[in-house]
């Protein structure tokens, strides 16, 4: 049992490191997707996108026009948010596994 815990703790160290790196990459991807969305919105508002004019008579219409022309970018943001949430969940689960194994290690020490 003791050797198994040592092996699992060693493996968990790498899994936690990998999960943390994945969460970091996902956060960067989300920032990049949000920037791309903002850049597209700015270009649309400034009239820098050919054959597209945001000219609705009220804020709701202009917002709808903006959504229509940024669907791809908004989808990428939503996807990046989901990936980040999954990476954070994985990291939290790995940390919980570590805490359980550390508690088991303490129990084994007390018994021995």
Legacy VTK file of the C-alpha trace (Angstrom):
# vtk DataFile Version 3.0
C-alpha trace
ASCII
DATASET POLYDATA
POINTS 112 float
0.000 0.000 0.000
2.787 2.411 0.912
4.647 1.860 -2.351
1.429 2.317 -4.287
0.812 5.664 -2.604
4.342 6.820 -3.333
3.922 5.872 -6.981
0.545 7.589 -7.177
1.850 10.760 -5.510
4.728 10.855 -7.969
2.351 10.401 -10.907
-0.034 13.021 -9.519
2.753 15.582 -9.410
3.120 15.275 -13.185
-0.658 15.195 -13.750
-1.126 18.379 -11.704
1.686 20.079 -13.595
0.152 19.043 -16.931
-3.328 20.173 -15.834
-1.950 23.528 -14.715
-0.181 23.986 -18.042
-3.371 23.064 -19.919
-5.345 25.606 -17.871
-2.735 28.246 -18.659
-2.872 27.509 -22.369
-6.679 27.565 -22.273
-6.652 30.959 -20.533
-4.332 32.338 -23.218
-6.582 30.922 -25.949
-9.600 32.566 -24.332
-7.827 35.932 -24.162
-6.853 35.568 -27.812
-10.419 34.698 -28.843
-11.792 37.667 -26.910
-9.263 39.973 -28.540
-10.195 38.665 -32.005
-13.865 39.323 -31.226
-13.106 42.835 -30.008
-10.958 43.534 -33.064
-13.767 42.393 -35.368
-16.342 44.484 -33.520
-14.051 47.511 -33.701
-13.502 46.983 -37.432
-17.241 46.695 -37.994
-17.979 49.855 -36.027
-15.241 51.781 -37.824
-16.557 50.657 -41.227
-13.368 48.762 -42.049
-15.131 45.579 -43.168
-16.131 45.661 -46.807
-19.821 45.336 -47.663
-20.865 45.524 -44.000
-22.477 48.517 -42.379
-23.669 48.646 -38.788
-26.401 51.259 -39.161
-29.402 50.176 -37.144
-31.770 52.898 -35.984
-31.500 51.847 -32.333
-29.043 50.091 -30.028
-30.888 46.777 -30.186
-30.790 46.678 -33.976
-27.115 47.637 -34.073
-26.348 44.945 -31.472
-28.201 42.374 -33.584
-26.262 43.435 -36.670
-23.020 43.143 -34.700
-23.916 39.644 -33.486
-24.793 38.610 -37.019
-21.363 39.605 -38.301
-19.358 38.238 -35.358
-20.943 34.800 -35.016
-17.722 32.932 -35.775
-15.695 34.977 -33.304
-18.333 34.634 -30.577
-18.430 30.857 -31.134
-14.648 30.729 -30.687
-14.945 32.653 -27.416
-17.621 30.263 -26.143
-15.513 27.267 -27.132
-12.426 28.731 -25.432
-14.475 29.378 -22.269
-15.635 25.751 -22.241
-12.092 24.459 -22.731
-10.840 26.659 -19.887
-13.627 25.480 -17.591
-12.784 21.861 -18.395
-9.088 22.470 -17.746
-9.856 24.151 -14.412
-12.100 21.258 -13.416
-9.396 18.743 -14.278
-6.855 20.709 -12.256
-9.209 20.898 -9.275
-9.864 17.153 -9.483
-6.138 16.386 -9.578
-5.554 18.610 -6.552
-8.384 16.840 -4.713
-6.768 13.479 -5.537
-3.516 14.792 -4.112
-5.206 15.854 -0.880
-6.843 12.441 -0.518
-3.556 10.677 -1.076
-1.769 12.939 1.381
-4.447 12.157 3.970
-4.003 8.437 3.318
-0.251 8.867 3.718
-0.800 10.455 7.126
-3.082 7.580 8.142
-0.483 5.030 7.099
2.181 6.883 9.111
-0.011 6.784 12.205
-0.693 3.063 11.837
2.962 2.183 11.275
LINES 1 113
112 0 1 2 3 4 5 6 7 8 9 10 11 12 13 14 15 16 17 18 19 20 21 22 23 24 25 26 27 28 29 30 31 32 33 34 35 36 37 38 39 40 41 42 43 44 45 46 47 48 49 50 51 52 53 54 55 56 57 58 59 60 61 62 63 64 65 66 67 68 69 70 71 72 73 74 75 76 77 78 79 80 81 82 83 84 85 86 87 88 89 90 91 92 93 94 95 96 97 98 99 100 101 102 103 104 105 106 107 108 109 110 111
